[in-house]
Amino acid sequence: MNHNKRWLIPPTLTPEADSNLAAFPPLLRQILFNRGYPTDAEARAFLKAEADFNTDPFQMKGMHEAVERICFAMEHNEPIAIYGDYDVDGVTATALLVQTLRGLNADVRGYIPNRFEEGYGLNKDALDSLKADGVKLVITVDCGIRSPDEALHARNIGLDLIISDHHHPSEGPLPPALAVINPKQHADPYPDKDLAGVGIAYKIAEALLGNHETSLATRQSLLDLVALGTVADLAPLVGENRMLVRRGLRYMRQTTRQGLFSLAKIADLTLTKVTAMNIGFGLGPRLNASGRLESALASFELLTTTDFMRAGQLAQQLEVQNRERQRITREMQAQAETIALAEDPNAFLLFAVHEQFNSGVVGLAASRLTETYYRPAIVASRGPEETRGSCRSIPEFHITEALDHCKDLLVRHGGHAAAAGFTVRNENLPELVRRLKDFAAERLSAQDLRPTLTADIEVSLTELGPQVIKNLSYLEPTGYGNPDAAFVARNVKVKSFRAVGLEGKHLKLSLQDEKGLIYDAIGFRLGYWLKSMPPRVDILFTYEVNEYNGRVGYQLNLRDLKPAGSSN
């Protein structure tokens, strides 16, 4: 287990940047400089969460053709299906386009494949049954960019197909659809390449609704969905995503969406104060739970229903499924760890496969392995003929590139640098494991593989206080791609500490600064320090508000600690 983390503190901002950012408090100046905003104008645009480029949806390749075809379908009352994916990004994107088209009086339905029976993305049987139901136009959201055969099948059976997706296209020609909307496709001029699937669905909605005042309220009413899907899918919170999520959170605090009320209530969240972190840890996992264990249609219905009784039932169902998902994940992680380490405890890539692994939770188990051992990890569920795997990786290893090297062995695969999925026929599995492990050893054996924690600036605890919290609030929404500001403080005295949480995994500490002031601190997953806590420590932490029983205080959230004076 890798407890020895490397700490990185970026260089102090340049004198030029210091004077450019003179309007901001010194602490904020350094943070803005670290984030890549060294001028007053760039810093203001970032803090206001404005995109500094043209966000007109019609810049996207394929948008004109798509909108034309959708308008034709609406004029002729043709049935339209929105074909999504079973994760939060896919479910919110499906709900968003269904809501938009319903508002325009279209004959529209949502379709989300079942993870266990149909697998990820477009499939021919689903297209056949939609065609048999009279559907004339299928619009994919968050999937389809790597489905050339299925797109050809749609064409052959006379079904018009529009693909909207944010995953990387594979090399070679795009699927033969009527239109492909994906800013990552070759020669697409749209300036922001990082939109989530739901972000691209929102651009389609924007293009359909137009820019006139009357549609403003409709466009705003979709932003809570955009915030949910973008944060849950770990799209980087910079550029247009940051703008959409900030607006989405603002709208979510006053949403009229029945399902969100019910979900927030069950997650014990106050919607009027909702943050990106609440989505990541509270709302997102519950919306994901249905697709991981059964069918994501429950989450889709929750986000689109106007019946408060039904919303309450569905939220309750998701809560039960999420608890079950947590239990299965814990068991599977322990089992996957045993399998992966028994095979080769020093492997550069951890691989665990078992026929009893639930294919809806393999990604979560892989995530935990990567977190624990700081290695790329693959956890896979073996079926009678095929094995489905989920991969998670570290910054030093592009996992989708690794799968591309083995594509001759795979039925299908796709994903991003840090996460991917694949299907392989069982007879090719041993060769796939061997090749991936060799590839990882070749890429990683010369590297010092330790998790790296980055802080923004070194501080003395006496510098902290309510004003710092106020300044930090301008960085919101924080999350993937725009992390919370982090600080390092040296030689801090430990006054007291104790274990808290399940099995004493976490630490609660009281720390003292040089003036004798006491600070509350929490260290999640740092319980292993209990047996060997030094009297003085160096700490890397974020600074946050802690509301407890109606009392508002401040606390240090420790990411890591080391004995005072020990090297990085």
Residue pairs with C-beta under 8 A, 6 or more apart in sequence:
1 372
1 373
2 372
2 373
2 374
2 449
2 450
2 451
3 528
4 450
5 450
5 451
5 452
5 453
5 560
6 448
6 450
6 451
6 452
6 453
6 568
7 452
7 453
7 454
7 455
7 488
7 540
7 560
7 562
7 568
8 452
8 453
8 454
8 455
8 568
9 454
9 455
9 456
9 457
9 458
9 488
10 33
10 34
10 454
10 456
12 30
13 21
13 29
13 30
13 33
13 34
13 38
14 33
14 38
16 38
17 29
17 33
17 38
17 39
18 29
20 38
20 39
20 40
21 28
21 29
21 32
21 33
21 38
21 39
21 40
21 43
22 29
23 40
24 32
24 43
25 467
25 471
27 457
27 459
27 463
27 468
27 471
28 471
28 474
30 456
30 457
31 456
31 457
31 475
31 485
32 38
32 43
32 46
32 47
34 456
34 457
35 46
35 482
36 42
37 43
37 45
37 46
42 52
45 51
45 52
46 242
47 474
47 475
49 242
49 243
49 246
49 247
50 243
51 192
51 239
51 240
51 243
53 191
53 192
53 239
54 191
55 192
55 240
57 63
57 203
57 204
57 206
57 207
58 64
58 207
59 189
59 190
59 191
60 181
60 183
60 188
60 190
60 200
60 203
61 180
61 181
61 185
61 187
61 188
61 189
61 190
62 162
62 179
62 180
62 181
62 182
63 179
63 181
63 203
63 204
63 207
65 178
65 179
66 139
66 162
66 164
66 178
66 179
66 181
66 204
66 207
67 204
67 207
67 208
69 137
69 160
69 162
69 178
69 179
70 80
70 101
70 106
70 137
70 139
70 162
70 204
70 208
71 208
72 78
73 80
73 106
73 136
73 137
74 80
74 101
74 104
74 105
74 106
77 107
78 107
78 136
78 137
79 107
79 108
79 109
79 133
79 134
79 135
79 136
79 137
80 101
80 106
80 107
80 108
80 109
80 135
80 136
80 137
80 138
80 139
81 108
81 109
81 110
81 111
81 130
81 135
81 137
81 138
81 139
82 93
82 94
82 97
82 98
82 101
82 108
82 109
82 110
82 111
82 139
82 141
83 94
83 111
83 112
83 113
83 122
83 126
83 130
83 138
83 139
83 140
83 141
83 143
83 144
84 90
84 91
84 93
84 94
84 110
84 111
84 112
84 140
84 141
84 142
84 143
84 296
84 300
85 91
85 93
85 112
85 113
85 120
85 121
85 141
85 142
85 143
85 197
86 112
86 113
86 114
86 115
86 120
86 291
86 292
86 295
86 296
87 142
87 232
87 233
87 288
87 291
87 296
88 228
88 229
88 232
88 233
88 284
88 287
88 288
88 299
89 142
89 196
89 197
89 198
89 229
89 230
89 232
89 233
89 235
90 112
90 141
90 142
90 143
90 197
90 229
90 296
91 112
91 229
91 287
91 291
91 296
91 299
91 300
91 303
92 198
92 225
92 226
92 228
92 229
92 232
92 287
92 303
93 141
93 142
93 164
93 196
93 197
93 198
93 200
93 201
93 225
93 229
94 110
94 111
94 112
94 141
94 201
94 300
95 110
95 225
95 300
95 303
95 304
96 141
96 198
96 201
96 202
96 205
96 222
96 225
96 226
96 229
97 108
97 139
97 141
97 201
97 204
97 205
98 108
98 109
98 110
98 304
99 221
99 222
99 225
99 304
100 204
100 205
100 208
100 209
100 218
100 222
101 108
101 208
102 108
103 218
104 208
104 209
109 135
110 300
110 304
111 126
111 130
111 138
112 291
112 295
112 296
112 297
112 300
113 119
113 120
113 121
113 123
113 126
114 295
115 291
115 292
115 295
115 296
115 359
115 360
116 359
116 360
118 125
118 126
119 388
119 423
120 143
120 421
121 143
121 144
121 146
121 147
121 150
121 412
121 414
122 140
122 143
122 144
122 147
122 150
122 151
122 154
123 150
124 149
124 150
124 153
127 138
127 150
127 153
127 154
127 157
127 159
128 157
130 138
130 159
131 157
131 158
131 159
135 159
136 159
136 160
137 159
137 160
137 161
137 162
138 154
138 159
138 160
138 161
138 162
139 161
139 162
139 164
139 204
140 161
140 162
140 163
140 164
140 165
141 164
141 165
141 197
141 198
141 200
141 201
142 164
142 165
142 166
142 167
142 196
142 197
142 198
142 201
143 165
143 167
143 197
144 150
144 151
144 161
144 163
144 164
144 165
144 175
144 177
145 163
145 165
145 167
145 168
145 169
145 170
145 174
145 175
145 180
145 182
145 185
145 414
146 167
146 169
146 170
146 175
146 412
146 413
146 414
147 163
147 175
148 173
148 174
148 175
148 176
150 175
151 161
151 163
151 175
151 176
151 177
152 175
152 176
154 160
154 161
154 177
155 161
155 176
160 178
161 175
161 177
161 178
162 177
162 178
162 179
162 180
162 181
163 174
163 175
163 177
163 179
163 180
163 181
163 182
164 181
164 182
164 197
164 200
164 201
164 204
165 180
165 181
165 182
165 197
165 200
166 182
166 183
166 184
166 195
166 196
166 197
166 199
166 200
166 235
167 182
167 184
167 414
167 415
167 416
168 184
168 400
168 414
168 416
169 182
169 184
169 185
169 186
170 404
170 414
174 180
174 185
181 200
181 203
181 204
182 188
182 200
183 190
183 192
183 193
183 195
183 200
184 193
192 239
192 240
192 241
194 235
194 236
194 238
194 239
194 240
194 241
194 481
195 203
195 230
195 235
195 240
195 241
196 229
196 230
196 233
196 235
196 241
197 229
197 233
198 225
198 226
198 228
198 229
198 230
198 233
199 226
199 229
199 230
199 235
199 240
199 241
199 244
202 222
202 223
202 225
202 226
202 244
205 219
205 222
206 219
209 215
209 218
209 219
220 247
220 251
221 251
221 256
223 244
223 247
223 248
223 250
223 251
223 252
224 248
224 251
224 252
224 255
224 257
224 260
225 248
225 303
226 244
226 245
226 248
227 244
227 245
227 247
227 248
227 249
227 251
227 252
227 276
227 279
227 477
228 248
228 252
228 279
228 283
228 284
228 287
230 237
230 241
230 244
230 245
230 248
231 237
231 245
231 276
231 279
231 280
231 284
231 477
231 479
232 279
232 280
232 283
232 284
232 287
232 288
234 479
234 480
235 241
235 480
235 481
236 480
236 481
236 482
237 245
237 276
237 477
237 478
237 479
237 480
237 481
237 482
238 481
238 482
241 481
242 477
242 482
245 276
245 477
246 476
246 477
249 274
249 275
249 276
249 476
249 477
252 260
252 271
252 274
253 271
253 272
253 273
253 274
254 272
255 261
255 271
257 303
258 305
258 306
258 307
258 308
258 311
259 301
259 302
259 303
259 304
259 305
259 311
259 314
259 315
260 271
260 283
260 303
261 271
261 308
261 311
262 302
262 308
262 311
262 312
262 314
262 315
263 283
263 286
263 287
263 302
263 315
263 318
264 270
264 271
264 274
264 282
264 283
265 315
266 286
266 315
266 316
266 318
266 319
267 278
267 282
267 283
267 286
267 319
268 282
269 278
269 282
269 283
275 476
275 477
276 476
276 477
276 478
276 479
277 478
277 479
280 479
285 322
285 325
286 315
286 318
286 319
286 322
287 299
287 302
287 303
287 318
288 299
288 325
289 318
289 321
289 322
289 324
289 325
290 296
290 297
290 298
290 299
290 317
290 318
290 321
291 299
291 360
292 321
292 325
292 358
292 360
292 361
292 364
293 321
293 324
293 325
293 328
293 358
293 360
293 361
294 321
298 314
298 317
298 318
298 321
299 314
299 318
301 310
301 314
302 311
302 314
302 315
302 318
305 311
305 314
325 360
325 361
325 364
328 358
328 361
329 361
329 364
329 365
329 368
332 357
332 358
332 361
332 362
332 364
332 365
332 379
333 364
333 365
333 368
333 369
335 352
335 354
335 357
336 352
336 354
336 357
336 365
336 366
336 369
336 377
336 379
337 352
337 369
337 372
339 352
339 353
339 354
340 347
340 350
340 351
340 352
340 369
340 377
341 350
343 351
344 437
347 375
347 437
347 440
347 441
348 375
348 376
348 437
348 440
348 441
348 443
348 444
348 445
348 449
349 375
349 376
349 377
349 378
349 397
349 436
349 437
349 439
349 440
349 441
350 369
350 370
350 373
350 375
350 376
350 377
350 378
351 377
351 378
351 380
351 433
351 436
351 437
352 365
352 369
352 377
352 378
352 379
352 380
353 379
353 380
353 381
353 382
353 387
353 389
353 429
353 433
354 380
354 381
354 382
355 381
355 382
355 383
357 365
357 379
357 380
357 381
357 382
358 381
359 381
359 388
359 390
362 379
362 380
362 381
362 388
362 389
362 390
363 379
363 390
363 392
363 419
363 421
365 379
365 390
366 377
366 378
366 379
366 390
366 391
366 392
367 377
367 392
369 375
369 377
369 379
369 392
370 376
370 377
370 392
370 393
370 394
374 394
374 449
374 450
374 451
375 394
375 440
375 444
375 449
376 391
376 392
376 393
376 394
376 397
376 399
376 402
376 440
377 391
377 392
377 393
378 389
378 390
378 391
378 436
379 389
379 390
380 387
380 388
380 389
380 390
381 387
381 388
381 389
382 426
382 429
383 426
385 425
385 426
386 411
386 423
386 424
386 425
386 426
387 423
387 424
387 425
387 426
387 429
388 421
388 422
388 423
389 421
389 422
389 423
389 424
390 419
390 420
390 421
391 399
391 403
391 415
391 419
391 420
391 421
391 422
392 399
392 418
392 419
393 399
393 417
393 418
393 419
393 420
394 418
394 449
394 451
395 417
395 418
395 452
396 443
396 444
396 447
396 449
397 440
397 443
397 444
398 417
399 415
399 417
399 418
399 419
399 420
400 413
400 414
400 415
400 416
400 417
400 420
401 417
402 436
402 439
402 440
403 410
403 413
403 415
403 420
403 422
403 436
404 413
405 435
405 439
406 432
406 435
406 436
406 439
407 413
409 424
409 428
409 431
409 432
409 435
410 422
410 423
410 424
410 428
410 432
411 422
411 423
411 424
411 425
412 422
412 423
413 420
413 421
413 422
413 423
414 420
414 421
414 422
415 421
424 432
453 486
453 540
453 559
453 560
454 483
454 486
455 486
455 487
455 488
455 540
456 485
456 486
456 487
457 487
457 488
458 487
458 488
458 489
458 490
459 487
459 488
459 489
460 489
460 513
460 514
461 489
461 492
461 511
461 513
461 517
461 519
461 556
462 513
462 514
462 515
462 517
464 519
464 543
464 554
465 554
466 554
468 543
469 543
469 544
469 545
469 554
472 484
472 485
472 543
475 482
475 484
475 485
478 484
478 485
484 542
484 544
485 542
485 543
486 540
486 541
486 542
486 559
487 540
487 541
487 542
487 543
488 538
488 539
488 540
488 541
489 538
489 539
489 541
490 538
490 564
490 565
491 536
491 537
491 538
491 564
491 565
492 511
492 512
492 513
492 536
492 537
492 538
492 539
492 564
493 511
493 512
493 513
493 535
493 536
494 509
494 510
494 511
494 512
494 533
494 534
494 535
494 536
494 537
495 509
495 510
495 511
495 512
495 518
496 509
496 510
497 507
497 508
497 509
497 510
497 529
497 530
497 533
498 507
498 508
499 505
499 506
499 507
499 508
499 527
499 530
500 506
500 507
500 508
500 522
501 524
501 527
503 527
504 527
504 530
505 524
505 525
505 527
506 522
506 523
506 524
506 525
506 526
506 527
507 521
507 522
507 523
507 526
507 527
507 529
507 530
507 558
508 520
508 521
508 522
508 523
509 520
509 521
509 522
509 523
509 558
510 518
510 519
510 520
510 521
511 518
511 519
511 521
511 537
511 539
511 556
512 518
512 519
513 519
519 554
519 555
519 556
520 546
520 553
520 554
520 555
520 556
521 539
521 541
521 555
521 556
521 557
521 558
522 555
522 556
522 557
522 558
523 529
523 557
523 558
523 561
524 557
524 558
526 558
526 560
526 561
529 561
534 563
534 564
536 563
536 564
537 561
537 562
537 563
537 564
538 561
538 562
538 563
538 564
538 565
538 566
539 556
539 558
539 560
539 561
540 558
540 559
540 560
540 561
541 556
541 557
541 558
541 559
542 556
542 557
542 559
543 554
543 555
543 556
543 557
544 554
544 555
544 557
545 552
545 553
545 554
546 552
546 553
546 554
546 555
547 553
